[in-house]
């Protein structure tokens, strides 16, 4: 009995593994990451790298199944666009990626199993491990796609489709420098069955500065502490976006933003 109890404890202590097809993808991906991350770069290695991404995309198509999103290419590619650990943008969300030219509209379709594994891989980056909490975090939208940081300015209250178990929408701003400005990107994410759908649209809506929040920003930046400029700006940005989220629903452009978010969400409904 003691041996049986010990065995049960060991099983419970073991890290959960993804389902077999998903684990096959992860094992294949990790082998390629190990290979290319230690390889000497050359034209031949680049060719092998491109072939590896195509192979991973093929495995993902088998996991995700057919996907049709209005206005986006029918044939998805690997959203993981580099297998070199040293590359900027390494570690994007595992899934099929779809994008218009210039990434004005970009979608990722994955499984809940791959999403949970990816969240765990980004635990040390401050990524929330609960899926719902992750979808409310700037970090999810930053690490999932592209190579630019993302700031959430306000949640958008969308109606969850009947076919979905979860649906979230946010208004935000993406960039490689300062993230203070007028937000114009709308990102939506929904879970339907065991599939996760994420759609980001830049220049989705026109907004405007909120005077009350501009005042908060100036007051925070005028403070003497902290003395570190970057830390002071981070605190000011946090106060500014909290103000923006609080004041946004009363702004004349807010209804249009919610309507746009709902239309993006409806585009992701399974057909």
N, C-alpha and C positions, 0 to 999 in steps of 0.2 A: 504493500500500500504506500509505503514511504517513497519507493522508487517511482510509482505511478504519479504521486503528487508532485515529485520533483520534475518528472517529464512534462507534466501539465504546466508547471511554472516556467520551464524553459521554452515551451511552445508559445506561451503568452508573452514572454519577454522578447521573442524574435521579432525583428521588424517586418511589418506587413509587406508582402510582395504584390506586384500588380498581377492582374489576370494574365493567363498564359500568352495570348496574342500580344497584349501590351508589353509584357515582359520581353518577348522576342524582339520587339521594336527597340526597347530600352537597352537590351544587351547589344544589339547591332549598333545602335547609336554610340554607346560607350566604347565599343571596340574601335569604331572609326575615330572617335575623339582621341583615344589613346594613341592611335596610329598617326594621325595628322599633327597632333600637338608636339610630337617628338621628331617629326620628319623635317628634313631640310627642304625648304621651299624651292620649287622648280616648276617648269612648265608641265612636266609629267605629273608631279604631285597635284598641281591645280586641276589637271584633267581627271585624275583619280578622285579628287575631292568633289568635283561636279557630278561625277558618276555616282559617288556615295550618296549625295543629296537626292539624286533622282531615285536611287534604290530606296532610301528612307521614305520618300514621298509615295512610292508604290506601296510600301507596307502600310503607311498611314491611310491610303485610299481604301485598303481592305478593312481597316479598323473603323473608319468614319463612315464609309459608304458614299453613295452619290450625293452631291451637294449642288444646289442651284440657288444663287443669290442674285437678285436682279441688279444688272449693271456691272457685275463682276465676271471675270473669266470663268468658264466652266471647269477648266482643268487646274486644280490647285497644285501648288508646289509646297515643299517643306518650309514651314515657317521658321524653322531653325536654319538660318542661312549661312552659318559658319560652324565648322567642326574644329577650328583652331582655337584653343583656349585663350591665346594671347590676343585674339581679334576683338576690337570694339564691337559690342553687340552679341558677344557669345552668351548663350543661355536663354535665348528667346523661348516662348511657350511652345512646347511640342504639339504640333498639329498641322493640318493642311492650311496653307496661307493663300489668300486671294487678294489681289490689289489692282487698282487702276493705275495708269501711268502717273508717276509722281507720288504715288501712295496717298492720293487725296481721299480715297476710300479704301479701307483695308480690313479684311476679315480673317479670322482664324476659327477653325472648327476642330475640336478635339474631343476626347472622352473624359468622363469624370475621373477615371483611374489615372490617366496621364496628367490631368490637372493636379490632383492630389500629390502625385510624385514630384511634379515641378514645383509646387508650393514648398514641399519639404526641402528640395534642393536649394531654394532661396531663403531658407529659414535664417541663415546668418546675415542676410541682407535686410532683415527686419520685416520680412514678408509674413503677414498673418497666416496661420495655418488653418483656420476655419474658412471655408469657402465664402460664406456670406461676408465675413469681415474682410477678406481679401478683395472682394468686389467693391468694397467701400473705401479701399486704400489707394492712395496715389501710387504706391509701389507696384501694384498689379499692372496698372496701365503703362507704367514706365518700363518694366522688365519684359512684358509680354511681347511687345512689337517695337520696331524701329530702334534707334540708338539715342533718342532724345528723352530728357526728363519730362515728367508730366505732373501738373498740379491740378487737383480737383478744386473747382470754384464753387460748385453747388450740385447737390443731387437733384435729379429731375424725376418727379413723381409719375412714373408710367404705370399703365394698367397691365398686370401680368396676364399673358395669354392663357387660355384654359389648358392648352397642351403643355404648358411649362410649369416646372416646379419652383423656378426662381427667375426673377427678371430685375435688372438694375440698369440705371442710366445716369450718366454724369456729364456735366458741362465743365470743360477745362481748357487748359492751355499747355502746349507742348513746345519745348525748345531746348537749345544747348547752352543758353546763357541765362539771364534773369527770366523768371517766370511770372513777373508782374505785368499785367496788361489787360486787354479786353478779351475774355475767353471766347473762342469760336469753334472749338472742337467738341463734338458730342460722341461719346462712347457708350455703347449698350452691350450688355451681356445677358444671356439667358441659358437656362439648362432645360433640355427637353429629353426625357428618358435618361439615357446615359451619355448623351451628347451635350457638349458645351459650345455655344455660338457667341462669338465676339465680333462686333463691327464698330470700327472707328471711322469717323468722317470729319476731316478738317474743313474749315470754312463752311460749317453746317448752318450757322446762324449768326446774325449780327447782334451784338450786345453793346453796352455802353458802360462807361465808368459810373460808379455810384459815389456821389459826393461824400456821403457819410463815411464810406470805407476809405476814400482818399484821405480824409481827415485822420482816420485811425492810423493809416500808413505813415503819414507825416509825423504824427505824434510819437510813434514807435521809433522811427528813424532818428528823431531829434534827441532821444534819450542818451545819456552818457554811458549807460551800462546795457549790455556788456561792451567792453572796450573793443573787442574783436569785431571788425566791420561785418564779416561774414555771419557771425553768430547773431549780431544785431539785425541784419537783414533777414535771416531765417526766422527770428522771432516776429519781426514786422510782417513777413509774408504769412506766417501762421495766423496772426491777428487779422490781417487783411482778408484772407480767404474765409475765415470764420464769419467776419462781418458780411462778406459778399453772399455767403450761403444764407445768412439770416435775412438779408435785405432783398435778395434776388426775386422771391415770389411776388413782391409788390412792384416790380419794374415792368414797364410797358412791353418789353421784348420777351418776358418770361414765358408767356403762353405759347408764343411761336417756337421757343426752344423745346418746350414739353411736347408740342405737336410733332416737331421734327424727330425727337427721340422716339416717340411712339411709332412713327412711320418706319424708322430704322428697325425697331424691334419687330414690327409686323413683317418686314422683309425677311426675317430670320425664321419664320414659322415653317415647320416641317410640312412638306407637300407630298 
